[in-house]
Structure formats: C-alpha cells, structure tokens
Amino acid sequence: MIGMHLLLFATGVSMLAPQVLTRAGWAYRSPTLGIAAWYATLVAVLSAVGVAFVSWVAPWQGADAPVCMLWRWCVQAAAGGYGLAGRLVAFVAAMVGAAMAARLVVTTVRVVRAASTRRDRHLQMLTLAGRVSAELDATVVEHPQPAAYVVSGSTRRVVVTTGAIDVLAGPELAAVLAHERAHAAGRHDLLLDGVRLLEKAFPRVGLFTAARSELCRLVELRADEVATVHHAPISLARAMVTMATAASTARTAPASPMLAGALSATGGDAMERLHRLLTPPMPLPGVHRAMIGAGAAALAFGPAVFVVAALVLPWLVACPPLMS
C-alpha cells in the first residue's frame, strides 16, 4: 500500500535528516543551500504523511500485493471482522490521524492571529514613535539601546534605534542596515514562521525543533553574505561587537516592546557569525552546488514522483478487493 511506503519514507527522513544536515559543512559554506535542504526535508516529510493519509481514506485497489495487508486488516477490523478489539484499534488509528490534522489547523489559526495582532500593534507604535529617515531608508526609533531589526508583514520595515546610530560609525551602520534589508528581501521571516508553526504544533517531533534552530542560524549567515557583497565584512563584525557590548553594559533603560524584532542584527550564533565574517569560507564548487541542489529537489519531490509512478504502474500500490 502506498501509504505504508510513504510513512516509512517519512519516518526514515525524519530520523536521518537532522543528523546529516546539522553536521553538513557545506551548509556553513553555502547557507542558501542549507536553507533549501532543510525546507526540502520538511516538504518531503509533510507531503509523504499527507499523501499516506489520503491513500488510507481513498486507497487504490486492484491486484494482489503484500504491502496491502495492513490496509486490508484495518478495513476488516473497522468492519468488525476481528471483533471488538480489532474495531477499537482501527478506531484509535483513525482518531490519531484526525487529531493530528486538527491540531495543525488549530495551531495555525492561533499562531497566525497572534502574530498578526503583534505585528499590527508594533506598526502602530512605529507610526507614533518612529520617524522615517530617507537617508538611512529605515524607520528610526528613539531608544538608548542599540538595535536594528525587520518588522515582518506585507511591507517589511527596517527599524534602527538612535542608540545604534550613536554608537556605530558610518560604514558599520550601513553594513547593519544592509544585513536587515537582506532579511527583508529574502523573506526570512516567512521561512522562520513556517517552521516555528510546525514546532509549536508538534513540539515532540525532533525534526521540527532541529529545523527551527538551524534555519534561525542559516538565515543570519545568509543575510551576512548578502550584506558583505557591498560592505566590508570587518564593518559588520565591528558593528556586531559594538552593539552587543553597548547592550550588555548600558542596562539603565528598561526593555522596550519596540525592540521586539524577530530578525535582529545581533541574532543567531554571534561567535560563528564573527568567525565567518573575519575568516570567510571557500565557496562551494559549482559541481558540488549542483549536486546538493539536485539532491534537495529529489528529496522534496520524492513523494510526488512515487505517487505518479504508482499511477503509471498500478501494481506498485494495488490492493486486492476487500469483497470477493
């Protein structure tokens, strides 16, 4: 049965992918490929589970195949063919699937509503307390704590505090703002929101926890890459150190909700970012990039390809008729 194959595939990928990707040196050298690989993994697992569930609701039936035994047992058990115990097991299995789907839907609605409310309030506060600087192409907020971040939404806004403007030299401030614009242009907030939603819905799934942690790290490395195309890496490194030092030594001002940006200039693993800025890694050869990209694409589209193959070659997933 196609569902059994896909569930085995999803289980294997969920167990192996975090171990492989968290240790992949090429992801450090090419954050873009790392981000693509993590999302290819998530797409593969979610699509495999989704198609498996659909195949149980509307299974293919035709010729005899050993992999169909589980489906036959489930249907016969639900019909009472194995007594009350069998019917109970089938009922529990169906309820587990329905509960997982409901949990994902409910969590999605709650998270989206909460995020939308926070974003709207933040934008209102920026409208009242911030001023748009044409020179910086950013919204400036009066606050002594040095910070720079992006406010997510349809019109992503780069925000910088007067504290950051005061402590950073011109090239450093320009590099920080370029880092934040890279987050906005790359839609990094959406990349992180998606995996955070999965982690919140299924907090015990190790794949989602690992993906959230690694994607938070990789989007910062990617933003650094983009920022240092037109700005000196040393300027961004100095800005990070200056802002972190100023924030840790000047605690006189209370924390402000205005500084609650999800993607800030000092986010991610600071030591890793500094090391990468000061000692840039060698770029991946084109052949390696192509191979990794092809592998990520094959992983993401694997379940869909298997379904198409099942339609072309029905014997792969055909089940015998339940009634003779």
Residue, then its C-alpha position, 0 to 999 in steps of 0.5 A: m500500500i502506498g501509504m505504508h511506503l510513504l510513512l516509512f519514507a517519512t519516518g526514515v527522513s525524519m530520523l536521518a535528516p537532522q543528523v546529516l544536515t546539522r553536521a553538513g559543512w557545506a551548509y556553513r559554506s553555502p547557507t542558501l543551500g542549507i536553507a533549501a535542504w532543510y525546507a526540502t526535508l520538511v516538504a518531503v516529510l509533510s507531503a509523504v504523511g499527507v499523501a499516506f493519509v489520503s491513500w488510507v481514506a481513498p486507497w487504490q485497489g486492484a491486484d494482489a500485493p503484500v504491502c496491502m495487508l495492513w490496509r486490508w486488516c484495518v478495513q476488516a477490523a473497522a468492519g468488525g471482522y476481528g471483533l471488538a478489539g480489532r474495531l477499537v484499534a482501527f478506531v484509535a488509528a483513525m482518531v490519531g490521524a484526525a487529531m493530528a490534522a486538527r491540531l495543525v489547523v488549530t495551531t495555525v489559526r492561533v499562531v497566525r492571529a497572534a502574530s498578526t495582532r503583534r505585528d499590527r500593534h508594533l506598526q502602530m507604535l512605529t507610526l507614533a514613535g518612529r520617524v522615517s529617515a530617507e537617508l538611512d531608508a529605515t524607520v528610526v526609533e528613539h531608544p538608548q539601546p542599540a538595535a536594528y531589526v525587520v518588522s515582518g508583514s506585507t511591507r517589511r520595515v527596517v527599524v534602527t534605534t538612535g542608540a545604534i546610530d550613536v554608537l556605530a560609525g558610518p560604514e558599520l551602520a550601513a553594513v547593519l542596515a544592509h544585513e536587515r534589508a537582506h532579511a527583508a528581501g529574502r523573506h526570512d521571516l516567512l521561512l522562520d514562521g513556517v517552521r516555528l508553526l510546525e514546532k509549536a504544533f508538534p513540539r515532540v517531533g525532533l525534526f521540527t525543533a532541529a529545523r527551527s534552530e538551524l534555519c534561525r542560524l542559516v538565515e543570519l549567515r545568509a543575510d551576512e553574505v548578502a550584506t558583505v557583497h557591498h560592505a566590508p565584512i570587518s564593518l559588520a563584525r565591528a558593528m556586531v561587537t559594538m552593539a552587543t557590548a553597548a547592550s550588555t553594559a548600558r542596562t539603565a533603560p528598561a526593555s522596550p516592546m519596540l525592540a521586539g524584532a524577530l530578525s535582529a542584527t545581533g541574532g543567531d550564533a554571534m561567535e560563528r557569525l564573527h568567525r565567518l565574517l573575519t575568516p570567510p569560507m571557500p565557496l562551494p564548487g559549482v559541481h558540488r552546488a549542483m549536486i546538493g541542489a539536485g539532491a534537495a529537489a529529489l528529496a522534496f519531490g520524492p513523494a510526488v514522483f512515487v505517487v505518479a509512478a504508482l499511477v503509471l504502474p498500478w501494481l506498485v500500490a494495488c490492493p486486492p478487493l476487500m469483497s470477493 
